[in-house]
Amino acid sequence: MKTVYKAKLLQKRKWRIRKKVTGTAVRPRLSVKFSGKHIYAQAVNDDAGSTLVFLSTLDPEVRKSKVKGNLSGAKSLAVAFTPKAKAAGITSVVFDRNGRPYHGRVKTFAEAAREGGLQF
């Protein structure tokens, strides 16, 4: 029962954030999802409804470096995501933390992406 309640609260936070955060072609939304084992990051143009850049810890190039869903994995995925986004012409993004609090893996990913050159 408690897990169902927590999931409902998470969904409410996601909806509340998504009302305010939208991505455009000039400034896409950088959405980050954390599961127990993996991390998924994507730059989304909400106007067109398309994903511009996607990278996760399941990607073969990222898997070679044994990246997991922990703090060091969040940092290394952000470092790998930034050049891929720049190659697609993305320099500025809107950060979507996907309902999660801004600390731990979310904060580490955001700071590493900023260090890589993304502006948000």
CYANA upper distance limits for C-alpha pairs under 8 A (distance plus 0.5 A):
  1 MET  CA      5 TYR  CA      6.92
  2 LYS  CA      6 LYS  CA      6.75
  3 THR  CA      7 ALA  CA      6.60
  4 VAL  CA      8 LYS  CA      6.77
  5 TYR  CA      9 LEU  CA      6.84
  6 LYS  CA     10 LEU  CA      6.68
  7 ALA  CA     11 GLN  CA      6.71
  8 LYS  CA     12 LYS  CA      6.76
  9 LEU  CA     13 ARG  CA      6.81
 10 LEU  CA     14 LYS  CA      6.75
 10 LEU  CA     99 GLY  CA      6.38
 10 LEU  CA    100 ARG  CA      8.11
 11 GLN  CA     15 TRP  CA      6.77
 11 GLN  CA     99 GLY  CA      7.77
 12 LYS  CA     16 ARG  CA      6.65
 13 ARG  CA     17 ILE  CA      6.63
 13 ARG  CA     99 GLY  CA      5.50
 14 LYS  CA     18 ARG  CA      6.54
 14 LYS  CA     98 ASN  CA      6.12
 14 LYS  CA     99 GLY  CA      4.98
 15 TRP  CA     19 LYS  CA      6.73
 16 ARG  CA     20 LYS  CA      7.66
 17 ILE  CA     21 VAL  CA      6.60
 17 ILE  CA     96 ASP  CA      8.09
 17 ILE  CA     98 ASN  CA      8.11
 17 ILE  CA     99 GLY  CA      7.48
 18 ARG  CA     22 THR  CA      7.26
 18 ARG  CA     96 ASP  CA      8.36
 21 VAL  CA     29 ARG  CA      7.88
 21 VAL  CA     94 VAL  CA      7.50
 21 VAL  CA     95 PHE  CA      8.40
 21 VAL  CA     96 ASP  CA      7.41
 22 THR  CA     28 PRO  CA      7.99
 22 THR  CA     29 ARG  CA      6.61
 22 THR  CA     45 ASN  CA      8.49
 22 THR  CA     46 ASP  CA      6.68
 22 THR  CA     94 VAL  CA      7.92
 23 GLY  CA     27 ARG  CA      6.34
 23 GLY  CA     28 PRO  CA      4.47
 23 GLY  CA     29 ARG  CA      4.73
 23 GLY  CA     44 VAL  CA      6.68
 23 GLY  CA     45 ASN  CA      5.48
 23 GLY  CA     46 ASP  CA      5.54
 23 GLY  CA     47 ASP  CA      7.48
 23 GLY  CA     93 VAL  CA      8.14
 23 GLY  CA     94 VAL  CA      7.11
 24 THR  CA     28 PRO  CA      5.30
 24 THR  CA     29 ARG  CA      7.80
 24 THR  CA     44 VAL  CA      8.25
 24 THR  CA     45 ASN  CA      5.35
 24 THR  CA     46 ASP  CA      6.42
 24 THR  CA     47 ASP  CA      6.21
 24 THR  CA     48 ALA  CA      8.46
 25 ALA  CA     45 ASN  CA      5.97
 25 ALA  CA     47 ASP  CA      7.90
 25 ALA  CA     48 ALA  CA      8.48
 26 VAL  CA     90 ILE  CA      8.11
 26 VAL  CA     92 SER  CA      8.13
 27 ARG  CA     45 ASN  CA      8.41
 27 ARG  CA     90 ILE  CA      7.90
 27 ARG  CA     91 THR  CA      8.39
 27 ARG  CA     92 SER  CA      5.95
 27 ARG  CA     93 VAL  CA      5.34
 27 ARG  CA     94 VAL  CA      7.05
 28 PRO  CA     43 ALA  CA      6.24
 28 PRO  CA     44 VAL  CA      5.80
 28 PRO  CA     45 ASN  CA      5.56
 28 PRO  CA     46 ASP  CA      7.98
 28 PRO  CA     90 ILE  CA      8.26
 28 PRO  CA     92 SER  CA      7.94
 28 PRO  CA     93 VAL  CA      5.59
 28 PRO  CA     94 VAL  CA      6.66
 29 ARG  CA     42 GLN  CA      8.39
 29 ARG  CA     43 ALA  CA      5.87
 29 ARG  CA     44 VAL  CA      5.56
 29 ARG  CA     45 ASN  CA      7.08
 29 ARG  CA     46 ASP  CA      8.11
 29 ARG  CA     93 VAL  CA      6.12
 29 ARG  CA     94 VAL  CA      5.15
 29 ARG  CA     95 PHE  CA      6.42
 29 ARG  CA     96 ASP  CA      6.91
 30 LEU  CA     41 ALA  CA      7.41
 30 LEU  CA     42 GLN  CA      6.15
 30 LEU  CA     43 ALA  CA      4.98
 30 LEU  CA     44 VAL  CA      6.98
 30 LEU  CA     93 VAL  CA      6.52
 30 LEU  CA     94 VAL  CA      6.33
 30 LEU  CA     95 PHE  CA      5.41
 30 LEU  CA     96 ASP  CA      6.19
 31 SER  CA     41 ALA  CA      6.20
 31 SER  CA     42 GLN  CA      5.89
 31 SER  CA     43 ALA  CA      6.83
 31 SER  CA     44 VAL  CA      7.88
 31 SER  CA     95 PHE  CA      6.92
 31 SER  CA     96 ASP  CA      5.20
 31 SER  CA     97 ARG  CA      6.81
 31 SER  CA     98 ASN  CA      7.05
 32 VAL  CA     39 ILE  CA      7.79
 32 VAL  CA     40 TYR  CA      6.24
 32 VAL  CA     41 ALA  CA      5.02
 32 VAL  CA     42 GLN  CA      7.19
 32 VAL  CA     96 ASP  CA      7.05
 32 VAL  CA     97 ARG  CA      6.29
 32 VAL  CA     98 ASN  CA      6.83
 32 VAL  CA    106 VAL  CA      8.23
 33 LYS  CA     39 ILE  CA      6.34
 33 LYS  CA     40 TYR  CA      5.57
 33 LYS  CA     41 ALA  CA      6.92
 33 LYS  CA     97 ARG  CA      8.03
 33 LYS  CA     98 ASN  CA      6.91
 34 PHE  CA     38 HIS  CA      6.68
 34 PHE  CA     39 ILE  CA      5.18
 34 PHE  CA     40 TYR  CA      6.95
 34 PHE  CA     69 GLY  CA      7.59
 35 SER  CA     39 ILE  CA      6.77
 35 SER  CA     69 GLY  CA      7.71
 36 GLY  CA     69 GLY  CA      7.05
 37 LYS  CA     68 LYS  CA      6.68
 37 LYS  CA     69 GLY  CA      5.29
 37 LYS  CA     70 ASN  CA      8.33
 38 HIS  CA     56 SER  CA      7.72
 38 HIS  CA     57 THR  CA      6.14
 38 HIS  CA     58 LEU  CA      7.75
 38 HIS  CA     68 LYS  CA      6.50
 38 HIS  CA     69 GLY  CA      4.98
 39 ILE  CA     56 SER  CA      6.05
 39 ILE  CA     57 THR  CA      6.16
 39 ILE  CA     68 LYS  CA      8.19
 39 ILE  CA     69 GLY  CA      6.05
 39 ILE  CA     73 GLY  CA      8.47
 39 ILE  CA     74 ALA  CA      7.55
 39 ILE  CA     77 LEU  CA      8.37
 40 TYR  CA     54 PHE  CA      8.16
 40 TYR  CA     55 LEU  CA      6.65
 40 TYR  CA     56 SER  CA      4.80
 40 TYR  CA     57 THR  CA      7.29
 41 ALA  CA     54 PHE  CA      6.41
 41 ALA  CA     55 LEU  CA      5.96
 41 ALA  CA     56 SER  CA      6.53
 41 ALA  CA     81 PHE  CA      8.24
 42 GLN  CA     51 THR  CA      7.26
 42 GLN  CA     52 LEU  CA      7.86
 42 GLN  CA     53 VAL  CA      5.96
 42 GLN  CA     54 PHE  CA      4.80
 42 GLN  CA     55 LEU  CA      6.86
 43 ALA  CA     51 THR  CA      6.42
 43 ALA  CA     52 LEU  CA      5.96
 43 ALA  CA     53 VAL  CA      5.63
 43 ALA  CA     54 PHE  CA      7.06
 43 ALA  CA     85 ALA  CA      8.30
 43 ALA  CA     93 VAL  CA      8.32
 44 VAL  CA     49 GLY  CA      7.80
 44 VAL  CA     50 SER  CA      6.40
 44 VAL  CA     51 THR  CA      4.93
 44 VAL  CA     52 LEU  CA      6.19
 44 VAL  CA     53 VAL  CA      7.87
 45 ASN  CA     49 GLY  CA      6.25
 45 ASN  CA     50 SER  CA      5.90
 45 ASN  CA     51 THR  CA      6.69
 45 ASN  CA     52 LEU  CA      7.32
 46 ASP  CA     50 SER  CA      7.14
 52 LEU  CA     88 ALA  CA      7.95
 53 VAL  CA     84 LYS  CA      7.73
 53 VAL  CA     85 ALA  CA      6.70
 53 VAL  CA     88 ALA  CA      7.80
 55 LEU  CA     59 ASP  CA      7.13
 55 LEU  CA     77 LEU  CA      8.34
 55 LEU  CA     81 PHE  CA      6.89
 56 SER  CA     62 VAL  CA      8.08
 56 SER  CA     77 LEU  CA      7.75
 57 THR  CA     62 VAL  CA      6.29
 57 THR  CA     63 ARG  CA      6.63
 57 THR  CA     67 VAL  CA      6.67
 57 THR  CA     68 LYS  CA      7.13
 57 THR  CA     69 GLY  CA      8.07
 57 THR  CA     77 LEU  CA      7.54
 58 LEU  CA     62 VAL  CA      7.50
 58 LEU  CA     63 ARG  CA      6.64
 59 ASP  CA     63 ARG  CA      6.51
 60 PRO  CA     64 LYS  CA      6.96
 61 GLU  CA     65 SER  CA      8.03
 62 VAL  CA     66 LYS  CA      7.66
 62 VAL  CA     67 VAL  CA      6.98
 62 VAL  CA     77 LEU  CA      7.98
 62 VAL  CA     80 ALA  CA      8.25
 63 ARG  CA     67 VAL  CA      6.43
 67 VAL  CA     72 SER  CA      8.24
 67 VAL  CA     73 GLY  CA      5.43
 67 VAL  CA     76 SER  CA      7.73
 67 VAL  CA     77 LEU  CA      8.07
 68 LYS  CA     72 SER  CA      8.27
 68 LYS  CA     73 GLY  CA      5.47
 68 LYS  CA     74 ALA  CA      8.40
 69 GLY  CA     73 GLY  CA      5.91
 69 GLY  CA     74 ALA  CA      7.02
 70 ASN  CA     74 ALA  CA      6.67
 70 ASN  CA    105 ARG  CA      7.20
 71 LEU  CA     75 LYS  CA      6.93
 71 LEU  CA    104 GLY  CA      7.40
 71 LEU  CA    105 ARG  CA      5.62
 71 LEU  CA    108 THR  CA      7.12
 72 SER  CA     76 SER  CA      6.71
 73 GLY  CA     77 LEU  CA      6.46
 74 ALA  CA     78 ALA  CA      6.71
 74 ALA  CA    105 ARG  CA      6.37
 74 ALA  CA    106 VAL  CA      8.11
 74 ALA  CA    108 THR  CA      6.84
 74 ALA  CA    109 PHE  CA      5.54
 75 LYS  CA     79 VAL  CA      6.77
 75 LYS  CA    108 THR  CA      6.35
 75 LYS  CA    109 PHE  CA      5.69
 75 LYS  CA    112 ALA  CA      6.09
 76 SER  CA     80 ALA  CA      6.72
 76 SER  CA    112 ALA  CA      8.49
 77 LEU  CA     81 PHE  CA      6.43
 77 LEU  CA    109 PHE  CA      8.05
 78 ALA  CA     82 THR  CA      6.61
 78 ALA  CA    109 PHE  CA      6.01
 78 ALA  CA    110 ALA  CA      8.02
 78 ALA  CA    112 ALA  CA      6.22
 78 ALA  CA    113 ALA  CA      5.65
 78 ALA  CA    116 GLY  CA      8.36
 79 VAL  CA     83 PRO  CA      7.99
 79 VAL  CA    112 ALA  CA      6.76
 79 VAL  CA    113 ALA  CA      6.83
 79 VAL  CA    116 GLY  CA      6.73
 80 ALA  CA     84 LYS  CA      7.47
 81 PHE  CA     85 ALA  CA      6.69
 81 PHE  CA    113 ALA  CA      8.19
 82 THR  CA     86 LYS  CA      6.69
 82 THR  CA    113 ALA  CA      6.58
 82 THR  CA    116 GLY  CA      6.31
 82 THR  CA    117 GLY  CA      7.56
 82 THR  CA    118 LEU  CA      7.28
 83 PRO  CA     87 ALA  CA      6.56
 83 PRO  CA    116 GLY  CA      8.19
 84 LYS  CA     88 ALA  CA      7.03
 85 ALA  CA     89 GLY  CA      7.02
 85 ALA  CA     90 ILE  CA      5.79
 85 ALA  CA     91 THR  CA      7.92
 86 LYS  CA     90 ILE  CA      5.48
 86 LYS  CA     91 THR  CA      6.54
 90 ILE  CA    118 LEU  CA      8.32
 91 THR  CA    117 GLY  CA      7.67
 91 THR  CA    118 LEU  CA      5.74
 91 THR  CA    119 GLN  CA      6.79
 92 SER  CA    118 LEU  CA      6.10
 92 SER  CA    119 GLN  CA      5.06
 92 SER  CA    120 PHE  CA      6.50
 93 VAL  CA    118 LEU  CA      7.43
 93 VAL  CA    119 GLN  CA      6.65
 93 VAL  CA    120 PHE  CA      5.84
 94 VAL  CA    120 PHE  CA      6.12
 95 PHE  CA    110 ALA  CA      8.42
 95 PHE  CA    120 PHE  CA      7.03
 97 ARG  CA    101 PRO  CA      7.92
 97 ARG  CA    102 TYR  CA      7.71
 97 ARG  CA    106 VAL  CA      7.24
100 ARG  CA    106 VAL  CA      7.99
101 PRO  CA    106 VAL  CA      7.98
102 TYR  CA    106 VAL  CA      6.20
102 TYR  CA    107 LYS  CA      5.96
103 HIS  CA    107 LYS  CA      5.21
103 HIS  CA    108 THR  CA      7.99
104 GLY  CA    108 THR  CA      6.68
105 ARG  CA    109 PHE  CA      6.56
106 VAL  CA    110 ALA  CA      6.73
107 LYS  CA    111 GLU  CA      6.60
108 THR  CA    112 ALA  CA      6.62
109 PHE  CA    113 ALA  CA      6.65
110 ALA  CA    114 ARG  CA      6.72
111 GLU  CA    115 GLU  CA      6.70
112 ALA  CA    116 GLY  CA      6.67
113 ALA  CA    117 GLY  CA      7.06
113 ALA  CA    118 LEU  CA      6.26
114 ARG  CA    118 LEU  CA      5.45
114 ARG  CA    119 GLN  CA      6.54
114 ARG  CA    120 PHE  CA      7.99
